[in-house]
């Protein structure tokens, strides 16, 4: 399911995650942890992949379109901000 949010909102959700959450999400989805970090705006493409995130520059960090919200949904569940 496609979802559009602001980049700042995506980072806010990421910042609410407890230590180890990126690895927990990666393990659950059988992804490289760097791929999960890239989903939240990271840019380590040597070890991780870009996975369905499209950023359009603008105010408030810009607009982010997510092709698949599975990682976001897990992050919200872990952060308790569903």
C-alpha positions as CSV (number, residue, x, y, z in Angstrom):
1,X,0.0,0.0,0.0
2,X,1.4,3.4,-1.0
3,X,1.6,6.1,1.7
4,X,2.8,9.7,1.5
5,X,4.2,11.5,4.6
6,X,6.7,14.2,5.3
7,X,10.3,13.4,5.7
8,X,10.3,15.0,9.1
9,X,7.5,12.7,10.2
10,X,9.4,9.6,8.9
11,X,12.5,10.8,10.9
12,X,10.3,11.4,14.0
13,X,9.1,7.9,13.9
14,X,12.6,6.6,13.5
15,X,13.9,8.7,16.4
16,X,11.2,7.2,18.7
17,X,12.5,3.7,18.2
18,X,14.5,2.1,21.0
19,X,18.0,0.9,20.5
20,X,18.2,-2.2,18.4
21,X,14.9,-1.7,16.6
22,X,16.5,-1.4,13.1
23,X,18.1,-4.8,13.6
24,X,14.8,-6.2,15.0
25,X,12.9,-5.0,11.9
26,X,15.6,-6.3,9.6
27,X,15.5,-9.7,11.2
28,X,11.8,-9.9,11.1
29,X,11.6,-9.0,7.4
30,X,14.8,-10.8,6.5
31,X,16.5,-7.6,5.2
32,X,19.9,-6.1,5.7
33,X,19.9,-3.7,8.6
34,X,21.3,-1.0,6.3
35,X,18.3,-1.4,4.0
36,X,16.0,-0.6,6.9
37,X,18.2,2.4,7.8
38,X,18.0,3.6,4.2
39,X,14.2,3.4,4.3
40,X,14.3,6.0,7.1
41,X,16.5,8.3,5.0
42,X,19.9,6.7,5.3
43,X,22.2,6.5,2.3
44,X,24.5,3.5,2.8
45,X,23.9,1.8,-0.6
46,X,27.2,-0.2,-0.4
47,X,25.7,-2.5,2.2
48,X,22.0,-1.8,1.9
49,X,19.4,-1.2,-0.8
50,X,16.9,1.5,-1.6
51,X,13.6,-0.1,-0.9
52,X,10.5,1.8,-2.2
53,X,11.1,5.3,-0.8
54,X,10.8,8.3,-3.0
55,X,11.7,11.8,-1.6
56,X,10.6,15.1,-3.2
57,X,12.4,18.1,-1.7
58,X,10.3,20.8,-0.1
59,X,9.5,22.5,3.2
60,X,9.5,20.4,6.3
61,X,12.1,18.0,4.9
62,X,10.0,17.3,1.8
63,X,7.4,14.7,0.9
64,X,8.2,11.0,1.1
65,X,6.2,8.4,-0.9
66,X,6.5,4.9,0.4
67,X,5.7,2.1,-2.0
68,X,5.2,-0.4,0.9
69,X,4.5,0.5,4.5
70,X,5.5,-2.8,6.1
71,X,8.7,-1.3,7.6
72,X,6.9,1.8,8.7
73,X,4.1,-0.2,10.3
74,X,6.5,-2.3,12.2
75,X,8.4,0.8,13.4
76,X,5.1,2.4,14.6
77,X,4.2,-0.8,16.4
78,X,7.6,-0.9,18.1
79,X,7.5,2.8,18.9
80,X,3.9,2.6,20.2
81,X,2.8,5.4,17.9
82,X,0.3,3.5,15.8
